[in-house]
Amino acid sequence: MSVASSLLDILLLHPFGRSGTERMEGTLTLWFHENKSKDGKASDKVYGVGCCHVLREDTTVEYEYRGGAPKNHVRVCGMRRFQRGLDEIRKVIGEHSILADLWAREIVILAAKGSLQDVENAKEICVNRRKLEDQNDAIADLVYDEVTKCWSDIKLHRIGHVQYAAAIKVDVEGGTLYTSDWAAFLAAEAKVKK
């Protein structure tokens, strides 16, 4: 899996948060598909579940989205995390570039060492050319420029909006001290459709 796809694919454990803040970021914990709507009709809706404190500003009150109200957008990778991802891609490109340069130098050294008729030398040159091609392919696969072009607009990071968020509660009376901190968001169809 490339660094770029691990940064931007909408899968489990990917960074997400609410729109409008860089302070809060969490990881997606669960996807689920609604088979039938409340009225019994087939549904294509997909929901994600995460922490209420990540998706809501006010975690002390229950929230349920009502049609027509402003949406609390959920996005994958806030700008801070996106920038860290770009830095990770740059680092990997640098590592592959160093290796590509190493294999290119090895080819030059081997070519200068003897004639291409020398069987052992020819084999070494072929091996190093293959390694060089592999490094160049890996660099091309990282698509840093495409990632920045297609994902730099923060609005493109939106993957849905909060549908329901329970107020955060701690079970003091039951003695478990379990903290209930969850929210569900409706995923944008275009982001999860295969």
C-alpha positions in Angstrom: 0.0 0.0 0.0 1.5 3.4 -1.0 1.8 6.2 1.5 -0.6 8.3 -0.6 -3.3 5.7 -0.5 -2.9 5.0 3.2 -3.3 8.7 3.8 -6.3 9.3 1.7 -8.3 6.1 1.4 -11.4 6.1 3.5 -10.9 3.0 5.5 -10.8 2.0 9.2 -8.4 3.8 11.4 -8.0 6.8 9.1 -7.8 10.2 10.6 -10.9 12.3 10.6 -12.6 15.1 12.4 -15.2 17.8 12.2 -15.0 20.7 9.7 -13.9 24.0 11.1 -11.3 22.9 13.6 -7.8 21.6 13.6 -7.8 21.0 17.3 -9.6 17.7 17.3 -8.8 14.6 15.3 -9.6 11.0 15.8 -9.8 7.7 13.9 -12.8 6.0 12.4 -13.8 3.0 14.3 -16.6 1.3 12.4 -18.5 1.5 9.1 -22.0 0.0 8.8 -24.6 -0.2 6.0 -28.3 0.5 6.5 -30.1 -2.3 4.7 -33.6 -0.8 5.1 -34.8 2.7 6.0 -37.3 3.5 8.8 -40.1 3.0 6.3 -38.9 -0.4 5.3 -37.5 0.5 1.9 -34.1 -0.6 0.6 -31.4 1.8 1.6 -27.9 2.5 0.2 -26.9 4.6 3.2 -23.5 4.0 4.9 -22.6 5.3 8.3 -19.4 5.8 10.1 -18.9 5.7 13.9 -16.4 7.7 15.8 -16.0 9.7 19.1 -18.5 12.4 19.9 -15.7 14.6 21.2 -14.0 14.5 17.8 -17.2 15.2 15.8 -19.1 17.7 18.0 -18.1 21.0 19.6 -20.7 20.7 22.4 -20.4 17.2 23.8 -22.8 17.8 26.7 -26.0 17.6 24.7 -27.5 15.0 22.4 -27.5 15.9 18.8 -29.6 14.6 15.9 -29.4 16.1 12.4 -32.8 17.3 11.1 -33.1 17.9 7.4 -32.6 21.5 6.3 -30.5 22.3 9.3 -26.8 23.3 8.7 -24.7 20.2 8.5 -21.8 19.4 10.8 -19.4 18.1 8.2 -17.0 15.2 8.9 -13.8 15.2 6.9 -10.9 12.8 6.4 -7.6 14.4 7.2 -7.7 17.8 8.6 -5.1 20.2 7.1 -2.5 19.4 9.8 -2.8 15.7 9.2 -2.8 16.2 5.5 0.4 18.2 5.7 2.0 15.4 7.8 0.9 13.0 5.1 2.5 15.1 2.4 5.7 15.2 4.5 5.6 11.4 4.8 5.2 11.2 1.0 8.2 13.6 0.5 10.3 11.5 2.8 9.5 8.2 1.0 10.2 9.9 -2.4 13.5 11.0 -1.0 14.4 7.5 0.1 13.5 6.0 -3.2 15.4 8.8 -5.1 18.5 8.0 -3.0 18.2 4.3 -3.9 17.6 5.1 -7.6 20.7 7.3 -7.6 22.7 4.5 -6.0 21.6 1.9 -8.6 22.3 4.4 -11.4 25.9 4.9 -10.1 26.4 1.2 -9.7 25.5 0.7 -13.4 28.0 3.4 -14.4 30.7 1.9 -12.3 30.1 -1.6 -13.6 29.9 -0.4 -17.2 33.3 1.4 -16.8 34.8 -1.7 -15.1 34.6 -4.0 -18.1 33.0 -4.6 -21.4 29.4 -5.6 -21.6 30.7 -8.9 -23.1 31.9 -9.9 -19.6 29.1 -12.2 -18.5 29.4 -11.6 -14.7 29.5 -7.8 -15.3 26.6 -7.9 -17.6 24.5 -9.8 -15.1 25.4 -7.2 -12.4 24.4 -4.4 -14.7 21.0 -6.1 -15.5 20.3 -6.6 -11.8 21.1 -3.0 -11.0 19.0 -1.8 -13.9 16.1 -3.8 -12.6 16.6 -2.3 -9.2 16.8 1.2 -10.7 13.5 0.6 -12.6 11.9 -0.6 -9.4 12.9 2.5 -7.6 11.7 4.8 -10.5 8.4 2.9 -10.5 8.0 3.3 -6.8 8.7 7.1 -7.1 6.1 7.4 -9.9 3.5 5.5 -7.8 3.8 8.0 -4.9 2.0 10.7 -7.0 2.8 13.6 -4.7 1.8 16.2 -7.2 -1.5 14.5 -7.9 -2.3 14.3 -4.2 -1.6 18.0 -3.7 -3.6 19.0 -6.8 -6.6 16.9 -6.0 -6.7 17.1 -2.2 -5.4 20.6 -1.2 -8.9 22.0 -1.2 -10.1 21.1 2.4 -13.7 20.9 1.1 -12.7 17.8 -0.9 -11.9 16.1 2.4 -15.6 16.0 3.4 -16.8 12.4 3.8 -20.2 13.1 5.3 -22.0 14.9 8.1 -22.9 14.0 11.7 -26.3 12.3 11.9 -26.4 11.5 15.6 -24.2 12.2 18.6 -25.0 11.1 22.1 -23.9 13.4 24.9 -20.8 12.1 26.6 -21.7 10.2 29.8 -19.7 8.4 32.5 -21.4 5.5 34.3 -20.8 6.6 37.9 -24.0 5.1 39.3 -23.3 1.6 37.9 -19.8 1.8 39.2 -18.1 0.8 36.0 -16.9 4.4 35.2 -17.3 3.5 31.6 -17.3 6.5 29.3 -19.8 6.5 26.5 -18.4 8.8 23.8 -19.7 8.1 20.3 -21.3 9.7 17.3 -22.5 8.4 13.9 -22.2 10.2 10.7 -23.9 9.7 7.3 -21.2 9.1 4.7 -21.5 10.9 1.4 -22.6 8.3 -1.2 -19.9 9.4 -3.7 -17.2 8.8 -1.1 -18.1 5.2 -0.2 -19.7 3.9 -3.4 -17.7 1.2 -5.0 
